[in-house]
Amino acid sequence: MSQDQVFTDWKERESLAEAMVPVVGSLYRDQNVETSVFGRLIIKRSVIDILKAHRFVRQVEEQELTVVDTFPILEAVQKLNVRNAHVDVGKLAVKYRNEGNGQDLETFLKAELAEAIDSEEREATDVVLYGFGRIGRLLARLLIERTGGGQALRLRAIVVRKGAAAKDLEKRASLLRRDSVHGSFKGTITVDEENNTITANGNVIKIIFANSPDEIDYTAYGINNAMVIDNTGKWRDKEGLSLHLQSKGASRAVLTAPGKGVKNIVMGVNDADITPEDTILSAASCTTNAITPVLKAVYDKFGIENGHVETVHAYTNDQNLIDNYHKGDRRGRAAGLNMVITETGAAKAVSKALPAMEGKLTGNAIRVPTPNVSMAILNLNLESETDKETLNAYLREAALHGPMQKQIDYSNSPEAVSTDFVGSRAAGVVDALATIAGGKRCVLYVWYDNEFGYSCQVIRMMQKMAQCTLPAFPKA
């Protein structure tokens, strides 16, 4: 193909991607349909983002996929009145190419999407964020991102302690507006100091100042039957978290940290344990969420005798910027200058979500001078033999088409480094090129955005509790 032909082809694809943007937006706003390309969301994305999502398919499917293939899928989904669903137009396009068997596209899609055609919308659930730190602000971004489609989780309020500084509300809004790691907020934010509200992309969010959960009456702000997300880490047992349920207008509490005496849920692994009667749940830790889905996948196929998990973790807010007193061992040393060996309960916590791993794992952690994205190194002794190619092929299939495809992602880039995984929505990303396997032993390297990827897992858990998870098509 000549240079002119290559450029002409690019312009044609760019034009089609531009035509996709309003269709994607309309599906999202009017029909509550999330669209993606092999797990890469394309709602509220630029033309270049959409083209890059299609280009990614080459890495995992060993075949080209372009907007020429997916644009007709989008148009048909809109025409068929598909509602309240997550539709992966990339996977549907590949499935139609491979399994269409001469059917016209509309007939094929009617069969694939039958359950989502003319489906009814669910009632919204009020959400309160108790605390507004790193995880709290990312949860706010994710909740705001999703309300455009009329999804059933609505951020109604944020509870914080009153700060001593002037313009407290403006400072908190500024932290939501700008983030040194995750970039600027995608949208507009305004502050109403008089009414203590932050309005983000049309979402009016009440800021409530309080020192304890049980002193709040949410019904006074029109909030009822709310799900309270405690991201302060102050209360980690059932007794402490029960304070939230003493607040008028609150009915459920979720802890964004490992919990004691409550169910620790890792979405994709033990979320079937969630029942309508559960009022207090823990979303476990970022590391537990990153490693447990991969461990389950490996266990289900090859069995695991035992193993060791070494976590190379970004520094966190509980460490000191410079050497100073700290109640924990070593964490008092300057986080930006040192690799710091520290304890982690993630290896033992795996068994709370995956009981088959009880007593089989040891673990340790090294905090390193990066602000976000961590890595877990899984050194495992297996019950059956495998090799690198077989193991990687299995994990690739699990990431693309398995029941844990939202939790496990897959990378085979020879140039990938930690910053490439900032903003990853997966719980963990298997670095296939780093895999070591032979006989009954393997070493897996799993990247994870310990802030954003974990927050996505929390959102999935909230959706499950509120019974508003969008069914995904094509089905795994």
Stockholm file with secondary structure:
# STOCKHOLM 1.0

chainA/1-476         MSQDQVFTDWKERESLAEAMVPVVGSLYRDQNVETSVFGRLIIKRSVIDILKAHRFVRQVEEQELTVVDTFPILEAVQKLNVRNAHVDVGKLAVKYRNEGNGQDLETFLKAELAEAIDSEEREATDVVLYGFGRIGRLLARLLIERTGGGQALRLRAIVVRKGAAAKDLEKRASLLRRDSVHGSFKGTITVDEENNTITANGNVIKIIFANSPDEIDYTAYGINNAMVIDNTGKWRDKEGLSLHLQSKGASRAVLTAPGKGVKNIVMGVNDADITPEDTILSAASCTTNAITPVLKAVYDKFGIENGHVETVHAYTNDQNLIDNYHKGDRRGRAAGLNMVITETGAAKAVSKALPAMEGKLTGNAIRVPTPNVSMAILNLNLESETDKETLNAYLREAALHGPMQKQIDYSNSPEAVSTDFVGSRAAGVVDALATIAGGKRCVLYVWYDNEFGYSCQVIRMMQKMAQCTLPAFPKA
#=GR chainA/1-476 SS CCHHHHHHHHHHHHHHHHHHHHHHHHHHHHHCEEEEETTEECTTCCHHHHHHHHHHHHHHHSSCCCHHHHHHHHHHHHHTTBCSEEEEHHHHHHHHHHHCTTCCHHHHHHHHTGGGBTCCCCCCEEEEEECCSHHHHHHHHHHHHHHTTTCSEEEEEEEECCCSSSSHHHHHHHHHHCCTTTCSCSSCEEEETTTTEEEETTEEEEEEECSSGGGCBGGGGTCCSEEEEECSCSCCBHHHHHHHHTSBTEEEEEESSCCBSSEECCTTTSGGGCCTTCCEEECCCHHHHHHHHHHHHHHHHHCEEEEEEEEEEECCTTSCSSSCCCSSSSTTSCTTTCCEEECCCHHHHHHHHCGGGTTTEEEEEEEESCSSCEEEEEEEEEEEEEEHHHHHHHHHHHHHHSTTTTTEEEECCTTCCGGGGTTCCSSEEEEGGGCEEEEEEEEEEEEECTTHHHHHHHHHHHHHHTTCCCCEESCC
#=GC SS_cons         CCHHHHHHHHHHHHHHHHHHHHHHHHHHHHHCEEEEETTEECTTCCHHHHHHHHHHHHHHHSSCCCHHHHHHHHHHHHHTTBCSEEEEHHHHHHHHHHHCTTCCHHHHHHHHTGGGBTCCCCCCEEEEEECCSHHHHHHHHHHHHHHTTTCSEEEEEEEECCCSSSSHHHHHHHHHHCCTTTCSCSSCEEEETTTTEEEETTEEEEEEECSSGGGCBGGGGTCCSEEEEECSCSCCBHHHHHHHHTSBTEEEEEESSCCBSSEECCTTTSGGGCCTTCCEEECCCHHHHHHHHHHHHHHHHHCEEEEEEEEEEECCTTSCSSSCCCSSSSTTSCTTTCCEEECCCHHHHHHHHCGGGTTTEEEEEEEESCSSCEEEEEEEEEEEEEEHHHHHHHHHHHHHHSTTTTTEEEECCTTCCGGGGTTCCSSEEEEGGGCEEEEEEEEEEEEECTTHHHHHHHHHHHHHHTTCCCCEESCC
//
